[in-house]
Amino acid sequence: MNQAILFNDDFSFSVEECAWCFTGQASGQKVTIYFHSAELEKLKAIDDCTKYDLEEVAELWLEKNELEGSDIHIKI
């Protein structure tokens, strides 16, 4: 199933999840996407290049997986 997602420009580090995250809208539903990575944990900020890479990772995840709930956890 090909799902479109609109990403918000609200990257932040979730201390609770120990992951960088951002929100988006997929199939009319607000979702929070968490990226779990030891390398990303070291970053103090997300630059534009990394942001676009993570958006692509999220799009690929949605192409291969069904959205269940409002949180997506991606290990990279």
Beta strands, then each sheet from edge to edge (+ up, - down):
strand 1: 5-7
strand 2: 12-14
strand 3: 19-26
strand 4: 29-36
strand 5: 71-75
sheet 1: 1+ 3- 2+
sheet 2: 1+ 3- 4+ 5+
end
